[in-house]
Amino acid sequence: MKFLPISAMCQTLATIGATYNAMQKNITRPAIRSAALELIKQHGPKATDFARQRAMTLGATGSSPDHDTALLVLSAVEELSANPNKGEPN
């Protein structure tokens, strides 16, 4: 049996929680994806750093719903940056 590193488990749990909270706020996947694409367009290769800093700042302020949304955007930026072809419309 293969186990995930602690950091990966924490990220997975944070993403699950963020997804749940975003669903409660009616934030859609296309909106998250659109925000991620906009960050990549504006910040290029530094988009992940920008999204990570935003998520950390919101986490430090205790703004849970906004922090959750920022985590979802960060995840989307990381995914789209790793797989650039996913950013193109089907």
C-alpha positions, 0 to 999 in steps of 0.5 A: 500500500502506498501512502501520500506524504503529509503535505499532499494529504493536507492539500487534498483535505484543504481542497475537499473543504474548499470545494464544499464551501465553494459549492455552498457559495454557488461558486462554479468550476467554470468560474474557478477555472476562469479565474485561474486562466486570468491569473495565468494570463496576467502573471505568466509563470509567476501565477502560481506564486501569486495565487499561493500568496493570496491563499496564504494571506486570506488564510492568515486573516481567518476569512474561511470562505475566501480562503477556500476559494483562493485554494481552489483557484490555486489548485486550478492554476497549478493544474493548468500550469502543469497541463497547458492544453487544459486551458484551451476550449474543447 
